[in-house]
Amino acid sequence: MTTLANGQTVITLPADLLRTDAHGWSPVRQSVDYTLDGALWIDVSVAQAGEPITLSGGQSGELYWGAMTRAAYAQLRALADAPGQSYTLTHLGAAYQVVWRHHDAPALDAVDVIDYADPTAAELVLPTLKFTVIS
């Protein structure tokens, strides 16, 4: 089960959302520079937070995954539009303290599964949710 919680508010997300950046982050930070006399200066540290988590729905032909209704997406939009809030994201049995990744806009986005001229709240969208782990 995948959930996003903030106090009393708990939103159940589609269980089949895929984490698209699970293997691309390392906590190792490295800065390389040269001193005035030309020597190489390498500074290495370990980041205490900041891991990106991107959860996405998708589609291949008529097969899609991670879909949610426009009504459920509207609930997420309300959370994403509340500045300065932190959340507990539970995904694949692990819990993370996260904030929306607004500096890598859009932090929340979606595409329609089927394009309708006048969609209802029950129509499906494929969301992309971007978070940053803060602890």
C-alpha positions as CSV (number, residue, x, y, z in Angstrom):
1,M,0.0,0.0,0.0
2,T,1.2,3.5,-0.9
3,T,0.0,6.4,1.3
4,L,0.7,10.1,1.8
5,A,-0.1,11.3,5.3
6,N,0.0,14.6,7.1
7,G,-1.6,14.4,10.6
8,Q,-5.2,13.3,10.2
9,T,-5.1,13.5,6.4
10,V,-4.2,10.2,4.8
11,I,-4.5,9.7,1.0
12,T,-4.2,6.2,-0.4
13,L,-2.3,6.3,-3.7
14,P,-2.4,3.7,-6.4
15,A,-0.4,0.7,-5.4
16,D,1.1,0.3,-8.8
17,L,2.8,3.7,-9.1
18,L,6.4,3.2,-10.2
19,R,9.3,4.8,-8.5
20,T,11.3,6.1,-11.5
21,D,14.4,7.3,-9.7
22,A,15.1,4.6,-7.2
23,H,18.6,3.8,-8.5
24,G,19.9,7.2,-9.6
25,W,20.7,8.9,-6.3
26,S,23.8,8.6,-4.1
27,P,24.3,10.4,-0.7
28,V,28.0,10.9,-1.6
29,R,28.7,14.6,-2.4
30,Q,32.0,15.6,-3.9
31,S,33.4,19.0,-4.8
32,V,36.5,19.3,-6.9
33,D,38.5,22.5,-7.3
34,Y,42.1,23.7,-7.8
35,T,44.1,25.7,-5.3
36,L,45.9,28.9,-6.3
37,D,49.1,26.9,-6.8
38,G,47.3,24.4,-9.1
39,A,47.0,21.5,-6.6
40,L,43.8,19.4,-6.8
41,W,41.4,19.9,-3.9
42,I,38.7,17.3,-3.4
43,D,36.1,17.6,-0.6
44,V,33.8,14.6,0.1
45,S,30.8,14.3,2.4
46,V,27.7,12.4,2.9
47,A,24.3,14.1,2.4
48,Q,22.0,13.6,5.4
49,A,18.8,14.1,3.4
50,G,17.7,15.2,-0.1
51,E,17.0,11.9,-1.8
52,P,14.5,12.5,-4.6
53,I,11.4,10.2,-4.9
54,T,9.4,10.3,-8.1
55,L,6.3,8.2,-8.3
56,S,4.7,7.9,-11.8
57,G,1.8,6.2,-13.5
58,G,2.3,5.3,-17.2
59,Q,0.8,3.8,-20.2
60,S,1.9,1.3,-22.9
61,G,-0.7,0.9,-25.6
62,E,-4.0,0.2,-23.9
63,L,-2.2,-1.0,-20.7
64,Y,-1.8,1.6,-18.0
65,W,-0.6,1.6,-14.3
66,G,-0.8,4.1,-11.4
67,A,-4.0,5.6,-12.6
68,M,-6.2,7.6,-10.3
69,T,-9.4,9.6,-10.6
70,R,-9.5,13.3,-11.2
71,A,-11.2,13.6,-7.8
72,A,-8.3,11.8,-6.0
73,Y,-5.8,14.0,-8.0
74,A,-7.6,17.1,-6.8
75,Q,-7.0,15.9,-3.2
76,L,-3.3,15.6,-4.0
77,R,-3.3,19.0,-5.7
78,A,-4.6,20.6,-2.4
79,L,-1.7,19.0,-0.5
80,A,0.9,20.0,-3.0
81,D,-0.4,23.6,-3.0
82,A,0.0,24.0,0.8
83,P,3.5,25.5,1.2
84,G,5.9,24.4,3.9
85,Q,4.2,21.1,4.8
86,S,5.9,17.8,5.4
87,Y,4.4,14.4,4.9
88,T,4.9,10.7,5.6
89,L,5.1,8.8,2.4
90,T,4.8,5.0,2.7
91,H,5.8,3.1,-0.4
92,L,6.6,-0.6,-0.7
93,G,6.7,-1.0,3.1
94,A,9.2,1.9,3.7
95,A,8.2,5.2,5.3
96,Y,9.9,8.5,4.3
97,Q,9.5,12.0,5.7
98,V,9.1,14.1,2.5
99,V,8.2,17.5,1.1
100,W,7.0,18.2,-2.4
101,R,9.9,18.9,-4.8
102,H,8.7,22.3,-6.0
103,H,12.2,23.4,-7.1
104,D,12.0,20.7,-9.8
105,A,8.6,21.8,-11.2
106,P,6.1,20.6,-11.6
107,A,6.0,18.8,-8.2
108,L,2.6,17.3,-9.1
109,D,1.5,16.7,-12.7
110,A,-0.8,14.3,-14.6
111,V,-1.9,13.3,-18.1
112,D,-5.4,12.1,-19.0
113,V,-5.8,8.4,-19.8
114,I,-8.4,9.4,-22.4
115,D,-8.7,13.0,-23.5
116,Y,-12.3,14.2,-23.1
117,A,-13.5,17.7,-23.9
118,D,-15.4,17.9,-20.6
119,P,-13.9,15.4,-18.2
120,T,-15.7,14.4,-15.0
121,A,-14.2,13.8,-11.6
122,A,-14.4,10.0,-12.2
123,E,-12.1,10.1,-15.3
124,L,-8.7,8.6,-14.9
125,V,-5.3,10.4,-15.0
126,L,-1.7,9.2,-14.8
127,P,0.0,11.2,-12.1
128,T,3.6,12.1,-11.5
129,L,4.5,13.0,-7.9
130,K,7.9,14.4,-7.0
131,F,9.2,14.5,-3.4
132,T,12.4,15.2,-1.5
133,V,13.3,13.1,1.6
134,I,14.0,15.4,4.5
135,S,15.0,13.0,7.2
